[in-house]
């Protein structure tokens, strides 16, 4: 087996069941996949939530824009932004 991969997910339904089993099956030859879950109702423990928060704050303030424009601005922001990484230190 290859490298160990630790995947940390929240408890969303799409992170369980079929998706989890599919990933394990498809990756078992390349990686040793280990899945851990955040405790229920704990978005404060999930570093990804900080990324979404920053992106939403920067791209959705103008409520006059239509949805397509907001979506495009969000995509542009996510793809070009270097997010602050100092918040990661509290998770290590």
C-alpha positions as CSV (number, residue, x, y, z in Angstrom):
1,X,0.0,0.0,0.0
2,X,1.0,3.6,-0.5
3,X,1.0,6.6,1.7
4,X,-1.4,7.1,4.5
5,X,-4.1,9.7,3.9
6,X,-6.1,11.1,6.7
7,X,-9.5,12.5,5.6
8,X,-11.3,14.6,8.2
9,X,-15.0,15.2,7.5
10,X,-17.9,16.8,9.2
11,X,-21.0,14.7,9.8
12,X,-22.8,15.7,6.6
13,X,-24.9,12.8,5.2
14,X,-22.9,12.9,1.9
15,X,-19.7,12.1,3.8
16,X,-21.0,8.8,5.0
17,X,-22.3,5.5,3.5
18,X,-21.8,5.0,-0.2
19,X,-19.3,7.8,-0.7
20,X,-17.1,6.6,2.1
21,X,-17.2,3.0,0.9
22,X,-16.5,4.1,-2.7
23,X,-13.5,6.1,-1.7
24,X,-12.0,3.3,0.4
25,X,-12.5,0.8,-2.5
26,X,-11.1,3.1,-5.2
27,X,-8.1,4.3,-3.2
28,X,-7.0,1.2,-1.3
29,X,-4.3,0.3,-3.9
30,X,-2.8,3.8,-3.9
31,X,-3.3,5.0,-0.3
32,X,-4.2,3.8,3.1
33,X,-7.3,5.9,3.6
34,X,-8.3,6.7,7.2
35,X,-11.5,8.7,7.8
36,X,-12.1,10.7,11.0
37,X,-15.1,12.9,11.7
38,X,-15.5,16.1,13.5
39,X,-17.7,16.0,16.6
40,X,-21.4,16.9,15.8
41,X,-22.2,20.7,15.6
42,X,-18.6,21.8,15.8
43,X,-17.8,24.0,12.7
44,X,-15.4,25.9,14.8
45,X,-13.1,22.9,14.7
46,X,-13.1,22.7,10.9
47,X,-10.4,24.9,9.2
48,X,-12.3,24.8,5.9
49,X,-15.1,26.8,7.5
50,X,-12.7,29.7,7.8
51,X,-12.0,29.6,4.1
52,X,-15.7,29.6,3.3
53,X,-16.4,32.4,5.7
54,X,-13.7,34.6,4.2
55,X,-14.9,33.9,0.7
56,X,-18.5,34.6,1.5
57,X,-17.7,37.8,3.3
58,X,-15.7,39.1,0.3
59,X,-18.1,38.1,-2.5
60,X,-21.6,38.3,-1.3
61,X,-21.9,41.7,0.4
62,X,-23.6,43.3,-2.6
63,X,-27.1,41.9,-2.5
64,X,-28.0,43.7,-5.7
65,X,-26.0,41.2,-7.8
66,X,-27.8,38.3,-9.3
67,X,-27.0,34.8,-8.3
68,X,-24.8,34.0,-11.4
69,X,-22.7,37.1,-10.7
70,X,-22.2,36.2,-7.1
71,X,-21.3,32.6,-8.0
72,X,-18.7,33.9,-10.6
73,X,-17.2,36.3,-8.1
74,X,-17.1,33.6,-5.5
75,X,-15.3,31.2,-7.9
76,X,-12.8,34.0,-8.9
77,X,-12.1,34.8,-5.3
78,X,-11.5,31.1,-4.3
79,X,-9.2,30.4,-7.2
80,X,-7.0,33.5,-6.8
81,X,-6.9,34.0,-3.0
82,X,-4.1,32.9,-0.7
83,X,-6.0,32.4,2.5
84,X,-4.6,33.3,5.9
85,X,-3.0,30.3,7.3
86,X,-2.4,31.6,10.8
87,X,-5.8,30.2,11.9
88,X,-4.4,26.7,11.3
89,X,-2.0,26.9,14.2
90,X,-4.9,26.4,16.7
91,X,-5.7,23.1,15.1
92,X,-2.2,21.6,15.3
